[in-house]
């Protein structure tokens, strides 16, 4: 709780004081993301310079991009509000929290992926969410506000009762996905559980003795949930409308490549990230249920927002997903 309070206070303070009074049109754009194949559209965009390409087509030549990888969404939101990056590619929880705390000063551009998240345990005694005891630690990218942490809250409310949504919050610990995978692979490590994303989901199930599925996000949410989306400050968007359109167009081209030439897309992902998983394994991974959910429209985000408002994390209840997405996305069939 203390960690969340500190982070929450920092977000509120930074949101109130650090957003620029007037953003300027930019030609050097910095973007962030996290580790994992969830973010493959961004790797393709980086490799093929798709934002640069589409900006030029829209009459904005000589745009350059810088991609920065963070281990979790919390560090990314701090960087956005402090002006260290221009555009984030991270989870729904971070988008909604910043939209709320900045009174609409941060909004989404487009979604990029909605692959399943999976709660994995190597503890044979943990077969369902009801089996977690007080000492059973669960790794999530950011406690309280990451997409995984909030899906865990929704699952707890369904399992234990609506007023018990925070029952497992004290079990969560903050670890980036690569570190959480390393923890599960170490039989002496105190963290036995990880709310994981691909490819770590499949690596853990394959390589960690006793690793098994406790629950997955589609079962909790009743369908796909956007885990990664681009978002930015409205000041940046207002000053750079063609860059915002270029991000949408570049994202669609990257998603189309994943569907039309999955092998090339995975080769690009491996090159940019240095992922040592074999090409064949990653291609097999993408054949698993839910792994080709690469869509521009936000998915499952209103159920997510309803939970956050009900629990008091959001002070404002959005009436529609378009409240927290920029007009560039409003023609899409999101939810």
Phi, psi and omega in degrees: 000317182300318180299317180296318182298319178296312180296319180297314179298321180296320179296313181298314181296314182293320180298326183281335190240336192257345178295133183297145180295319179217114179282146180256150174300138186237153173246344175250111187250129176253136182228148181242163175200176176246170177291153173123158183287345170311327190262017182303322176305322180292327179293321177294318179299321179292309184299316185265005178050051186285326176295317178301316180299310185285330174297317179297319178297333180269006177093017178240088182280167171064027173284140173237152180234148174233123182256130182236132180259128175247153181283339182209166183289328183300317179294328179292317181296321176301317182294321179296312184291332179275356180085011181283332174225159183264322187222135177255152170232091184206197197280166182298321181300316180294320177300310184296319181296316180289321176303316182291312187288335179263008181054047178087010180280353174230131181217159180285157175256291172211158173281159178238328182201154180216044177290157181295144167257144187227128174275116185245140176230147171254008178269116183298341181277349182255102181250339178215172181298337181287348186269356181286128174263175184302330183266003183273104185278141181238119180281130173224158183296320177217125181296146175074316192242355176289160179303318180297317181298323182283323174299323176297321177296317179297319178295321179295320179298322179288325184278321189247350184118150187303327182278359181253023184300332183264012187304325184257005179303320182292342179280341188279143175229150186270115176215134171297157186302317178298321179291324178293321176298316178298323179296315179296325182286346180262107185298344180266353183284145184287341179271115182254356189223146183213125172275098200257161172236158175295147003274359184297327176307308186285327177295318180293315180295330181276321194252343183262117180304129177082358181294135181208162183275131174264314174198166175226160189295322179300325178294321181288318188269350182076021180153187181296150176231126177298118180262335180227135173209155174276137171211162187204179175281148178294332177295317177296316181297317180296324181279342187225056185298326181285331174294319179298315177296321179296323177297316177299310183296321179293321179298316180297318179297320179294316178297320178297322179294319179302320181284321187273330181216074186298324181298312179298320180298317181291323177299320177295315178304314181296320181296314185288321186268338186076014178301125183272357176301140184294153178303317182296319179295319180291323177294322176295321179302317184287353174271354181285158182305132175083358188276357177248030176277074177250098188224145177289327186282141175295141181234129175074008189283333181288325174297321177299311181296321180299320178295315182296324178290318181299325182270359176088000179291320172263134177273338180242131177268118179292142178277334180204161181296335179293345176297325184249015172237146179292157180305335180301340182254357192291347176278353182278159180263070181274176175204000000 
